[in-house]
Amino acid sequence: MQEVLEATKLDDVALVKDLKEKTDNLKQEIGKVIIGQEKIVENLLICLLSGGHCLLIGVPGLAKTLLVRTFADALRIAFKRIQFTPDLMPSDITGTEIIEEDQTTGRRAYRFVKGPVFANVVLADEINRTPPKTQAALLEAMQEYRVTAAGENHELPLPFFVLATQNPIEQEGTYPLPEAQLDRFMFSLNVDYPSKKEEIEIVKRNTSAFAPTVEPVLNGSEVIELQRLVRRVPVSEEMVEYAVALATATRPVTDTDEDMQAYMKKYVAWGAGPRASYYLILAAKARAILHGRYAVSEEDIREVTSQVLRHRIVPTFRAEADGIGTDGIVGRVMEGVAFGK
């Protein structure tokens, strides 16, 4: 463990300043179109810099799709949007093989036609409107960054970032995301209503002739370099132990205090797996460097805990009956797990 920590060093102050300047410019460009939602934009940046994927959950009309499109416009990389519907097929996402005839020789051969998943930023709009069979088309892409078709591997372009939107209130014609699919997302973000002041500004801007232009700030190679920089942010062994303690505390079988054990056994059927532990550290590294700091703090881990854990917890029927959701369970975990213990 010590060798790993020693290999993680960040000694280039200029690089950190450059990253903060670029990300501040990115936020400014997004702010030309999106009013408010600063926390959501920061979390999207954390996901991007960590090399993760993000699930946006919110009621209709909160500009989730516009936010993702604007985010992509501020990056000089390829963007594709996939509208998930009940009749969507896996090949509509990944691509398909077609028979192509050579006009000179008359010979026929199969050629793979790439689907919309072959982009740097992929918007999976209303991902829960398609059956699990089609949702599963993203599993390999999100984890291995490739698509397998007819026994052939097709590498996806890097950086690769999936942003999915989901409507939490409409259940008719929707399909719950399988736990394996949810676990592929680094963050699950709840998009809330704007404040009254923000909504007034939204109405003014959208009923005028004003048409903002978003200028690209980062290209693909710069994003990859920033992702490498994030992984070089140092983290102490105490911070790693704290992140692991938060993740393991969500499991019904845990070595925490008796009160926490009783609570988890009562309200949690399945807790977060090891992927949550290292996502907590990666996200904390990205947050630290976004704020111009050169090492991970306890605050960084706590600030990303809800986003990382909430969609990895399966509550029991008792929890639903008592009105306790996953955010409530995460809150109990954060209260019960103290740093340094």
C-alpha positions as CSV (number, residue, x, y, z in Angstrom):
1,M,0.0,0.0,0.0
2,Q,2.8,2.4,0.9
3,E,4.5,1.9,-2.5
4,V,1.2,2.8,-4.2
5,L,0.9,6.0,-2.2
6,E,4.5,6.9,-2.9
7,A,4.0,6.5,-6.6
8,T,1.1,9.0,-6.5
9,K,2.7,12.4,-6.5
10,L,1.7,15.8,-7.8
11,D,4.5,18.2,-7.8
12,D,3.7,20.4,-10.8
13,V,2.0,23.5,-9.4
14,A,1.7,25.0,-12.9
15,L,-0.4,22.0,-14.1
16,V,-2.8,22.4,-11.2
17,K,-3.3,26.1,-11.8
18,D,-3.8,25.4,-15.5
19,L,-6.5,22.8,-14.8
20,K,-8.3,25.1,-12.4
21,E,-8.2,27.9,-15.0
22,K,-9.5,25.6,-17.8
23,T,-12.3,24.2,-15.6
24,D,-13.3,27.7,-14.5
25,N,-13.5,28.7,-18.1
26,L,-15.6,25.6,-18.8
27,K,-18.1,26.5,-16.1
28,Q,-18.3,30.0,-17.4
29,E,-19.1,28.8,-20.9
30,I,-21.8,26.4,-19.6
31,G,-23.2,29.3,-17.5
32,K,-24.0,31.2,-20.7
33,V,-26.8,28.7,-21.3
34,I,-27.5,27.0,-18.0
35,I,-28.7,29.2,-15.1
36,G,-27.8,27.9,-11.7
37,Q,-27.1,24.2,-11.2
38,E,-23.5,25.0,-10.2
39,K,-23.3,22.0,-8.0
40,I,-24.5,19.7,-10.8
41,V,-21.9,21.2,-13.2
42,E,-19.1,20.7,-10.7
43,N,-20.1,17.1,-10.2
44,L,-20.2,16.5,-14.0
45,L,-16.7,17.9,-14.1
46,I,-15.6,15.6,-11.3
47,C,-17.0,12.6,-13.3
48,L,-15.3,13.7,-16.5
49,L,-11.9,14.2,-14.8
50,S,-12.2,10.9,-13.0
51,G,-13.0,9.0,-16.2
52,G,-16.4,8.0,-14.8
53,H,-20.0,8.1,-16.0
54,C,-23.0,10.0,-14.6
55,L,-26.7,9.4,-14.1
56,L,-28.9,12.5,-13.9
57,I,-32.3,12.1,-12.3
58,G,-35.0,14.7,-12.3
59,V,-38.5,15.6,-13.3
60,P,-39.2,16.8,-16.8
61,G,-38.5,20.4,-17.7
62,L,-35.3,20.9,-15.6
63,A,-33.1,21.2,-18.7
64,K,-31.2,17.9,-18.1
65,T,-30.8,17.3,-21.8
66,L,-29.8,20.9,-22.4
67,L,-27.3,20.7,-19.7
68,V,-25.6,17.7,-21.2
69,R,-25.6,19.1,-24.7
70,T,-24.2,22.4,-23.4
71,F,-21.5,20.5,-21.5
72,A,-20.6,18.7,-24.7
73,D,-20.5,21.9,-26.7
74,A,-18.0,23.3,-24.2
75,L,-15.7,20.4,-25.1
76,R,-14.1,20.1,-28.5
77,I,-15.0,16.4,-28.8
78,A,-17.5,14.2,-30.5
79,F,-21.0,14.1,-29.1
80,K,-23.9,11.8,-29.8
81,R,-27.4,11.6,-28.4
82,I,-29.4,8.4,-28.1
83,Q,-33.1,8.7,-27.4
84,F,-34.0,5.5,-25.5
85,T,-37.4,4.1,-26.4
86,P,-39.1,0.7,-25.8
87,D,-38.5,-0.4,-29.4
88,L,-34.7,0.5,-29.4
89,M,-32.5,-2.5,-30.2
90,P,-28.9,-3.1,-28.9
91,S,-27.5,-2.8,-32.5
92,D,-29.1,0.7,-32.6
93,I,-26.6,1.7,-30.0
94,T,-23.5,-0.3,-30.7
95,G,-23.8,-0.7,-34.4
96,T,-24.3,-3.6,-36.8
97,E,-22.7,-5.6,-39.6
98,I,-23.9,-5.1,-43.1
99,I,-23.0,-7.0,-46.3
100,E,-21.1,-4.8,-48.7
101,E,-20.3,-5.7,-52.3
102,D,-17.1,-4.7,-54.0
103,Q,-18.2,-3.1,-57.4
104,T,-15.0,-4.2,-59.2
105,T,-14.7,-7.8,-58.1
106,G,-18.3,-8.6,-57.1
107,R,-17.1,-10.1,-53.9
108,R,-19.2,-9.6,-50.8
109,A,-17.9,-9.0,-47.3
110,Y,-19.3,-8.0,-43.9
111,R,-18.5,-4.5,-42.7
112,F,-19.2,-3.1,-39.2
113,V,-21.1,0.1,-39.2
114,K,-20.5,2.0,-35.9
115,G,-23.4,3.1,-33.8
116,P,-23.9,6.3,-31.9
117,V,-22.0,4.9,-28.9
118,F,-18.8,5.6,-30.8
119,A,-18.4,9.1,-29.6
120,N,-16.6,10.9,-26.7
121,V,-19.7,12.1,-24.9
122,V,-22.8,9.9,-25.2
123,L,-26.2,11.2,-24.0
124,A,-28.4,8.3,-23.1
125,D,-31.7,10.2,-22.9
126,E,-34.4,8.7,-20.7
127,I,-32.4,5.5,-20.3
128,N,-35.1,3.8,-18.3
129,R,-37.5,3.8,-21.2
130,T,-35.8,0.8,-22.9
131,P,-35.8,-2.8,-21.9
132,P,-32.9,-4.3,-19.9
133,K,-31.7,-6.2,-23.1
134,T,-31.0,-2.8,-24.8
135,Q,-29.7,-1.2,-21.6
136,A,-27.2,-4.0,-21.4
137,A,-25.7,-2.8,-24.7
138,L,-23.9,-0.1,-22.7
139,L,-22.4,-2.4,-20.1
140,E,-19.3,-3.4,-22.0
141,A,-18.8,0.1,-23.5
142,M,-19.0,1.7,-20.0
143,Q,-16.6,-0.7,-18.4
144,E,-14.1,-1.9,-21.1
145,Y,-14.4,1.0,-23.5
146,R,-15.1,-1.3,-26.4
147,V,-17.9,-2.9,-28.4
148,T,-17.8,-6.6,-29.4
149,A,-19.6,-7.5,-32.6
150,A,-19.4,-10.9,-34.4
151,G,-16.4,-11.8,-32.3
152,E,-14.5,-8.7,-33.1
153,N,-13.5,-6.0,-30.6
154,H,-14.0,-2.4,-31.7
155,E,-12.3,0.1,-29.4
156,L,-14.2,3.3,-28.4
157,P,-12.7,6.7,-28.8
158,L,-11.1,8.2,-25.6
159,P,-12.1,10.1,-23.6
160,F,-15.5,8.2,-23.3
161,F,-18.2,9.7,-21.1
162,V,-21.8,8.4,-20.7
163,L,-24.3,10.8,-19.4
164,A,-27.8,9.3,-18.8
165,T,-31.0,11.0,-17.9
166,Q,-33.9,9.5,-16.0
167,N,-37.4,10.7,-15.1
168,P,-38.2,9.5,-11.5
169,I,-41.9,10.2,-11.4
170,E,-43.3,8.5,-14.5
171,Q,-43.4,4.7,-14.1
172,E,-45.6,3.6,-17.0
173,G,-43.6,2.4,-19.9
174,T,-40.3,2.4,-18.0
175,Y,-37.9,-0.3,-17.0
176,P,-35.8,0.0,-13.8
177,L,-32.1,-0.1,-14.4
178,P,-30.5,-3.4,-13.3
179,E,-28.0,-3.1,-10.4
180,A,-25.2,-4.1,-12.7
181,Q,-26.0,-1.1,-15.0
182,L,-26.4,1.3,-12.0
183,D,-23.0,0.2,-10.6
184,R,-21.3,1.3,-13.9
185,F,-22.3,4.9,-13.1
186,M,-19.8,6.7,-10.9
187,F,-22.3,9.4,-9.8
188,S,-26.0,9.5,-9.5
189,L,-27.1,13.2,-9.3
190,N,-30.5,14.5,-8.3
191,V,-31.4,17.6,-10.4
192,D,-33.6,19.8,-8.3
193,Y,-35.9,22.7,-9.2
194,P,-34.3,26.1,-9.6
195,S,-34.7,28.8,-7.0
196,K,-37.3,31.6,-7.6
197,K,-34.6,34.0,-8.6
198,E,-33.0,31.5,-11.0
199,E,-36.4,30.7,-12.5
200,I,-37.1,34.4,-13.2
201,E,-33.8,34.6,-15.0
202,I,-34.7,31.4,-17.0
203,V,-38.0,32.9,-18.1
204,K,-36.4,36.2,-19.1
205,R,-33.6,34.5,-21.1
206,N,-35.9,32.0,-22.9
207,T,-38.5,34.5,-23.9
208,S,-36.0,36.9,-25.5
209,A,-34.1,37.0,-28.8
210,F,-30.8,36.3,-26.9
211,A,-28.9,33.3,-28.3
212,P,-25.7,32.5,-26.4
213,T,-22.8,30.9,-28.2
214,V,-20.8,28.4,-26.2
215,E,-17.1,28.3,-27.1
216,P,-15.2,25.0,-26.7
217,V,-12.6,25.1,-23.9
218,L,-11.0,21.6,-23.9
219,N,-10.2,19.0,-26.6
220,G,-10.0,15.3,-26.2
221,S,-6.3,15.1,-25.7
222,E,-6.4,17.8,-23.0
223,V,-9.2,15.9,-21.2
224,I,-7.1,12.8,-21.2
225,E,-4.1,14.7,-19.8
226,L,-6.3,16.1,-17.0
227,Q,-7.6,12.7,-16.2
228,R,-4.0,11.5,-15.8
229,L,-3.3,14.5,-13.6
230,V,-6.1,13.7,-11.3
231,R,-4.8,10.2,-10.7
232,R,-1.5,11.8,-9.6
233,V,-3.2,13.7,-6.7
234,P,-1.7,12.2,-3.5
235,V,-4.0,10.6,-1.0
236,S,-3.0,9.4,2.5
237,E,-3.6,5.9,3.8
238,E,-6.0,7.3,6.4
239,M,-8.2,8.8,3.6
240,V,-8.3,5.4,1.7
241,E,-9.3,3.7,4.9
242,Y,-12.0,6.3,5.5
243,A,-13.4,5.8,2.0
244,V,-13.5,2.0,2.4
245,A,-15.1,2.4,5.8
246,L,-17.9,4.5,4.3
247,A,-18.6,1.9,1.5
248,T,-18.4,-1.2,3.7
249,A,-20.7,0.5,6.3
250,T,-23.6,0.3,3.8
251,R,-23.5,-3.5,3.8
252,P,-25.8,-5.5,6.1
253,V,-22.8,-7.6,7.2
254,T,-20.4,-5.0,8.6
255,D,-18.0,-4.7,11.5
256,T,-19.2,-1.3,12.7
257,D,-20.9,-0.6,16.1
258,E,-24.0,-2.6,17.1
259,D,-26.4,0.3,16.4
260,M,-25.1,0.6,12.8
261,Q,-25.3,-3.1,12.3
262,A,-28.9,-3.3,13.5
263,Y,-29.8,-0.3,11.3
264,M,-28.2,-1.8,8.1
265,K,-29.7,-5.2,8.7
266,K,-33.1,-3.6,9.1
267,Y,-33.1,-1.3,6.1
268,V,-30.5,-2.5,3.6
269,A,-30.7,-5.6,1.5
270,W,-27.5,-5.0,-0.5
271,G,-24.8,-2.4,0.0
272,A,-22.1,-0.8,-2.1
273,G,-19.4,-3.0,-3.6
274,P,-15.6,-2.3,-3.9
275,R,-16.2,-0.1,-7.0
276,A,-17.8,2.5,-4.7
277,S,-14.6,2.6,-2.5
278,Y,-12.2,3.6,-5.3
279,Y,-14.8,5.9,-6.9
280,L,-14.9,7.8,-3.6
281,I,-11.1,8.3,-3.8
282,L,-11.1,9.2,-7.5
283,A,-13.9,11.7,-7.1
284,A,-12.3,13.2,-4.0
285,K,-9.0,13.6,-6.0
286,A,-10.9,15.4,-8.8
287,R,-12.7,17.6,-6.4
288,A,-9.5,18.5,-4.5
289,I,-7.8,19.6,-7.7
290,L,-10.8,21.5,-9.0
291,H,-10.6,23.6,-5.8
292,G,-6.9,24.2,-6.4
293,R,-5.7,21.8,-3.7
294,Y,-2.9,19.3,-4.1
295,A,-4.1,16.5,-1.7
296,V,-7.3,14.8,-0.8
297,S,-9.0,15.9,2.5
298,E,-11.8,14.5,4.6
299,E,-14.1,17.2,3.2
300,D,-13.5,16.0,-0.4
301,I,-14.6,12.5,0.4
302,R,-17.7,13.5,2.4
303,E,-18.8,15.9,-0.4
304,V,-18.9,13.1,-3.0
305,T,-20.2,10.3,-0.7
306,S,-23.9,10.7,-1.5
307,Q,-23.4,10.9,-5.2
308,V,-21.3,7.7,-5.2
309,L,-23.3,5.6,-2.8
310,R,-27.0,6.4,-3.2
311,H,-27.6,4.3,-6.4
312,R,-25.5,1.4,-5.0
313,I,-27.8,0.7,-2.0
314,V,-30.8,-1.6,-2.3
315,P,-33.2,-0.9,0.5
316,T,-35.4,-3.5,2.1
317,F,-39.2,-3.5,2.0
318,R,-39.1,-2.3,5.7
319,A,-37.1,0.8,4.6
320,E,-39.7,1.6,2.0
321,A,-42.6,1.1,4.5
322,D,-40.9,3.4,7.0
323,G,-40.2,6.0,4.3
324,I,-36.5,5.7,4.4
325,G,-34.7,6.2,1.1
326,T,-31.2,5.6,0.0
327,D,-30.2,9.2,0.8
328,G,-31.4,8.7,4.4
329,I,-29.3,5.5,4.6
330,V,-26.2,7.3,3.3
331,G,-26.8,10.1,5.8
332,R,-26.9,7.5,8.6
333,V,-23.6,6.0,7.3
334,M,-21.9,9.4,7.3
335,E,-23.1,10.1,10.8
336,G,-21.9,6.7,12.1
337,V,-18.5,6.4,10.4
338,A,-16.0,8.8,11.9
339,F,-12.8,9.7,10.2
340,G,-9.7,8.1,11.6
341,K,-11.5,5.2,13.3
